[in-house]
Amino acid sequence: MNKSMDVLSEEIDELMLRKLELMEEKVRENIQMEALLKDGHIELAKAKYIRGKENISILQVPNNKDTVTSLFDLETKMTTDDDTVPCFDISFKKSNDVDEPGDPIKWFGVLVPQNLKNSQKRFQESIYLAAKIANIQAELISVFSKLKALYVQKDNLCSLNILKLNK
């Protein structure tokens, strides 16, 4: 697996460009996540103001752990090319259980403020965005490890060339 210095340098350059693209994308998605969470909290505050702080609080959330379940599933798959980069996916849970409460927003009554629905929507969007950010981070880690391996190969090749020149 002896590659020439030019080929190694080109591969390193391509991976460095990919690393910069991924870092830029991650920063952009983190900013979007921050905006979603901020908007969700603002909408929640508006709903609490409209309905009163006693009507929308932790007291409406069931405290029985069997009653509270997640509406989403997180799936982790390894990519097929090298089995080192995990791929995360969020999917909406389909429940066949009739007793299970479907939408947690119903805990706060039948006629809830639109702000509360908007808040729920923002927080749900942030869950999907978190999975996207996790995928970007996983790919970034993979690129870092590939770069490290290429740097080791390049150092070995440089060492061999220096030894040949000294002889």
Rosetta blueprint (number, residue, H / E / L):
1 M L
2 N L
3 K L
4 S L
5 M H
6 D H
7 V H
8 L H
9 S H
10 E H
11 E H
12 I H
13 D H
14 E H
15 L H
16 M H
17 L H
18 R H
19 K H
20 L H
21 E H
22 L H
23 M H
24 E H
25 E H
26 K H
27 V H
28 R H
29 E H
30 N H
31 I H
32 Q H
33 M H
34 E H
35 A H
36 L H
37 L H
38 K H
39 D H
40 G H
41 H H
42 I H
43 E H
44 L H
45 A H
46 K H
47 A H
48 K H
49 Y H
50 I H
51 R H
52 G L
53 K L
54 E L
55 N L
56 I L
57 S L
58 I H
59 L H
60 Q H
61 V L
62 P L
63 N L
64 N L
65 K L
66 D L
67 T L
68 V L
69 T L
70 S L
71 L L
72 F E
73 D E
74 L E
75 E E
76 T E
77 K E
78 M E
79 T L
80 T L
81 D L
82 D L
83 D L
84 T L
85 V L
86 P E
87 C E
88 F E
89 D E
90 I E
91 S E
92 F E
93 K L
94 K L
95 S L
96 N L
97 D L
98 V L
99 D L
100 E L
101 P L
102 G L
103 D L
104 P H
105 I H
106 K H
107 W H
108 F H
109 G L
110 V L
111 L L
112 V L
113 P L
114 Q H
115 N H
116 L H
117 K H
118 N H
119 S H
120 Q H
121 K H
122 R H
123 F H
124 Q H
125 E H
126 S H
127 I H
128 Y H
129 L H
130 A H
131 A H
132 K H
133 I H
134 A H
135 N H
136 I H
137 Q H
138 A H
139 E H
140 L H
141 I H
142 S H
143 V H
144 F H
145 S H
146 K H
147 L H
148 K H
149 A H
150 L H
151 Y H
152 V H
153 Q H
154 K H
155 D H
156 N H
157 L H
158 C H
159 S H
160 L H
161 N H
162 I H
163 L H
164 K H
165 L H
166 N H
167 K L
